[in-house]
Amino acid sequence: MVRANGAVSLRELARVVQTSEVTVRRDVRALEAEGLLDRRHGGAVLPGGFTRESGFPQKSHLATAEKTAIADLAAGLVEEGEAIVVGAGTTTQELARRLARVPGLTVVTNSLLVAQALAHANRVEVVMTGGTLRGSNYALVGSGAEQSLQGLRVSRAFLSGSGLTAERGLSTSNMLSASVDRALVQAAAEVVVLADHTKLGTDTMFQTVPTDLITRLVTDEPPAHDDRAATELQALADQGVQIAVAGSSTGGAGGDPLPAGRQPRRDVPLPGPRRGQVVPGSGPQLRSATVMGDQPPAERARVADLRRR
């Protein structure tokens, strides 16, 4: 399956062979030891390390439910009449499908897939960059794309990538894509990264957005066994990144139901100042990941309990 598709999720493997993800994970580990594939959070890919990048057909089959939930939550951050930039990627494509319902929106993008998703939204203006078409992800790259972004200023940039770590921030496997993403970041007052849990803790060759430039991360609930992803989320929060987690214990926002006995990660510790900023007497603060509307009493009690801890 990995040879045919370039990548495969543990969930899909477990479904096909009719066994548990725990068993599949053990087998994937054995195959990695033989050099037949590389493990990734939530799946496996063909060997290649930092430089390998799956094409759009392969990426579109990975973490589809998670990407849908992330896109639902991220779309709620966009307001009527706003001007934003949206980068290339399968998750940003899902976001674009939901942005078609936002009136008066202006979307600048280098992604043909994002533009296609908004093509029939008569109340959304789409501005395409120039550049050279990169067929593997249907994105415009190169000096033409970067030059068309000069002098542009928008409220937010929504970007995805191949990996995200607290140490290096967002990264990708392709130099041309990374360069355009950097130009998109320069055009935005805030940067919102869309990354499912399979990308947390993964580092690839070219840095696109350093951690201190990431305003907010929209992600999904990591599985109970994925300590690495949970640790990475905490490390990102410690560096001042606002964390918004899609899904709940009942599978809200399009996410999958959480395993029995787990609590939804609706609140993540988020310190106010970023690295290099010192605020006397300040300590870790908590900010709701849902960020919209007043919290119900039970949610406020949970936040208060986390503050005391």
Salt bridges, closest charged atoms under 4 A:
GLU12 OE2 - ARG15 NH2 2.49
GLU21 OE1 - ARG25 NH2 4.00
GLU32 OE1 - ARG39 NE 2.71
GLU53 OE2 - LYS59 NZ 3.19
GLU53 OE1 - ARG134 NH2 2.45
GLU66 OE2 - ARG11 NH2 3.19
ASP72 OD1 - ARG98 NE 2.44
GLU82 OE2 - ARG156 NH1 2.35
GLU94 OE2 - ARG97 NH1 2.40
GLU94 OE1 - ARG98 NH1 3.11
GLU190 OE1 - ARG156 NE 3.42
ASP203 OD1 - ARG168 NH1 2.59
ASP212 OD2 - ARG275 NH2 3.84
ASP220 OD2 - HIS197 ND1 2.58
GLU221 OE2 - ARG262 NH2 3.27
ASP226 OD1 - HIS41 ND1 3.61
ASP256 OD2 - ARG11 NH1 2.58
ASP305 OD1 - ARG308 NH2 3.58
ASP305 OD2 - ARG309 NH2 2.78
